[in-house]
Amino acid sequence: MIVMKFGGTSVESAAAIKRVTAIVRARIERQPVVVVSAMGKTTNKLLAMAAEAVEGKRESALEQLRALREYHIAEAESLLAPEQSQEFATLIHDHFGELGQLISGLAIMGELTPRSIDNISSYGERLSSRIVTLAFRAAGLDAVHADSRRLILTDRRHTQAAPMYPETYARLDAEVAPLARAGKVVVMGGFIGASEDGVTTTLGRGGSDLTAAIVGAGIGAEEIQIWTDVDGMMTADPNSVPEAHRLKVISFSEAAELAYFGAKVLHPATVLPAMEKNIPVLILNSRRPEVPGTRIIREAVPSANPVKSIACKKHITVVNIHSTRMLMAHGFLRRIFEVFDRYETAVDVVSTSEVSVSATIDSTRRLDEIRAELEQFAQVWVEHNRAIVCVVGDNIRYTPGIGARVLSALGPVNLLMISQGGSQWNLSVVVAEVDVLQAVRLLHNEFFRELDPAVFE
């Protein structure tokens, strides 16, 4: 069995879904389970109309909903067989009828809660998974739909729910695995799940990758394939560095670092279930299925290049904390990080001295509260529009000369923070956001003049 996840651009149109159908058909003997994202930008559109509704713009929101309905009908109708028309009409009527009621309810309440965000944003995957199932059947594949809300059990942390792995794995093994072994192509929506009391939850943006990894681990898949619109993981973002090269193979640990620090091709949490079960993950291009992509495995392949890729994370805020009163004081760091923890704000990079701490955050939602509490015992100043740039590779921490090469290459760029040692897989610097492009290009030129053919293409 294999799991095949197709992202929003891979199912955004009738033509795209036909490509997906051909890709799945070519691998039918491997007993595929298919996980799909919402079609195109559907999730963004759903959240935009919800925001319009709570602002009192009910008619505008409903007009957007009508446009979204017509989009799904237009793209799906050419994929279906005549005998499926009634089933499809019922599907569209039911889903968009429910969405219309939700929009009207939000307009009355004037409030968008995390629970209602999950409810409305779940419809993208619920629709796409049903449409893809119908398209597969029309093309002659023996496809069945499985509602992810019955299979992916999560906690109640809406918009960022955490899977309950043992229970979820048991459900997947009991329901999905037997269907796949019997030759059925199981189609599921990514990104969505439900709490124990049946309330719809979501795994966070990009969560369809995580769904695929969870399903792969739950059914004991031999491989998890993430089909997207790029050829694989690259030595840098090709939009910033056109000469970037494809990675043939990379380790789970390296891939996780790249995903966390901005490589959009993979959700940061994806590798965890796969790594625990030692299931290879492949990054593939649905528009160019002949390209071998990138294979992510447990052990790093020895490489003549110490750096595998360069990632960057933009829209970062630096919080600087300074207190001479805390000189040599026990518990200074603990007191600081308890504040961030209390306001559920993750810290990425930290730099410290005797009386100062600088920390980067990517969510400023609770920044005013954090700052107010820190100012009770320290001076605080905040720097916006910053970015983290990191070089990633196996065992970078113990590779002599990496730091010197990074600093030398970045000579023309003002470095605001430097961090090495927290991870053996990356060295990170913080720069002004306006300097990101220059920094990435300088580093790419430094580390990828020559390539190990065993790892790069």
Residue, then its C-alpha position, 0 to 999 in steps of 0.5 A: m500500500i502507498v499513500m498519495k497526497f495531492g495538493g490544491t494546485s494538483v486538484e484545482s481544475a478538471a484538467a488537473i484532476k484528470r492528471v491525478t487520475a492518470i497518476v493514480r491509475a499508473r500505480i493501481e497495483r501498489q494499492p493507493v490511498v489518496v488524500v486530497s487538499a481543497m481545490g485551488k484556493t478554496t480554503n482562502k475563499l471560504l475564510a474570506m467570505a466568513a470574515e465578510a459575514v461577521e463584518g455584516k456584509r452578508e450579501s457580499a459573502l453569499e455572492q462569493l459563495r455562489a461564485l465558489r459553487e459555480y467554480h466547483i460545478a464547472e470544473a467537476e461536470s466534465l469529469l463525471a459520467p451521465e449516471q452520476s449527475q443526480e449524486f453530484a447535484t445532491l452533493i452540491h446542494d447539500h454542501f453549499g446549502e449548509l455553507g449558506q446557513l453557516i454564512s447567514g449564522l455568522a452574519i447574525m452572530g458577528e463573531l468568528t470563533p476558532r470552532s466556526i473557522d474549523n467548521i467552515s474551512s473543512y468544506g474545501e476538503r470535504l467537497s474535493s474528496r467527494i468530487v475526486t472520488l466521483a471522477f475516479r469512478a467515472a474513469g473506471l477506478d474502483a474508488v470509495h470515499a472515507d470521511s476523515r472526520r471519522l478517522i482522524l481523531t484530534d484534541r479540541r484545539h481548534t484551527q491547530a488540532a493535535p492528532m491522537y495518534p494511537e486511536t487514529y492509527a487503530r481506526l485507519d488500520a481497521e477501516v482504510a487498510p482492508l479496503a485498500r488491500a481489497g483493491k479499492v482506491v480510498v479517497m480522503g480529505g486532508f487537513i480535517g479531523a474531529s474531536e472525540d465528541g464529533v466536532t470538526t477540527t483542522l490540523g492547521r494550514g498545510g495539514s493535508d501533508l500531515t494527514a497523508a503521513i498519519v494515514g501512511a503510518g496508520i495503514g503501514a504503507e510502504e511509501i508516502q507520496i506528496w504530489t505538488d507543483v514543484d519537482g521536489m525539495m530544492t537547494a533554495d527556493p527557485n523563485s529566489v534562486p533560479e539556478a537552484h538544484r533538485l535534491k534526490v535524497i535527504s534525511f527526515s531530520e534535514a527535511a524537518e529543519l527545512a520545512y520548519f524554516g520556510a520550505k513550503v513544499l512540506h508541512p513541518a509536522t509531516v515527517l514525524p509519523a513517517m520517521e517513527k514508522n520509518i516510511p519513506v516520503l517522496i516529494l513529486n510533481s503532478r504536472r511532471p510525474e516523470v521527474p523522480g522528485t526527492r526521497i526522504i529517508r531515515e539516514a542521511v546519504p553521505s555527501a561531498n556538500p556539507v549543506k543540502s539546502i538554504a531556507c528562509k522564514k519571513h515576517i519574523t519579529v525579534v523581541n529584545i529583552h534587557s534588564t541590568r537588575m537581573l545580572m547574575a540572577h537565577g531564573f532570568l531565562r525561565r521567567i522570560f520563557e514562562v511568559f511566551d509559554r503562557y501566551e502560547t507563542a513559539v520562539d524560533v531563535v534565541s541569543t543571550s548575554e548576561v543581561s539580555v535576551s533576543a528571541t524571534i517569533d512568527s506570531t504577533r497575535r499576543l505580542d502586546e500582552i507578552r510585552a506588557e508582562l516582560e516590561q514588569f522586570a525588563q526593558v523591551w523593544v521590538e523589531h518587525n520585518r525580520a527574517i531567519v535564513c538558515v543553511v541545513g545539512d547533516n551534522i553541520r554543528y560538527t563540520p569545521g569551517i561552516g560558520a566561517r564560510v557562512l559569515s564570509a559569504l554574508g559579508p555584505v549583509n548586516l546580521l542581527m542574530i546568529s545561532q548555531g548549536g541548538s541543532q546539529w542540522n542547521l546554522s541560522v542567522v536573522v537579517a532584515e527582511v529586505d536583505v533576504l534575497q541577497a543573503v540566500r543568493l550569496l549563500h547558494n553561490e558559496f555552497f553549491r558551486e559544485l554538486d555531489p551527483a549522488v545527492f543533487e541533480 
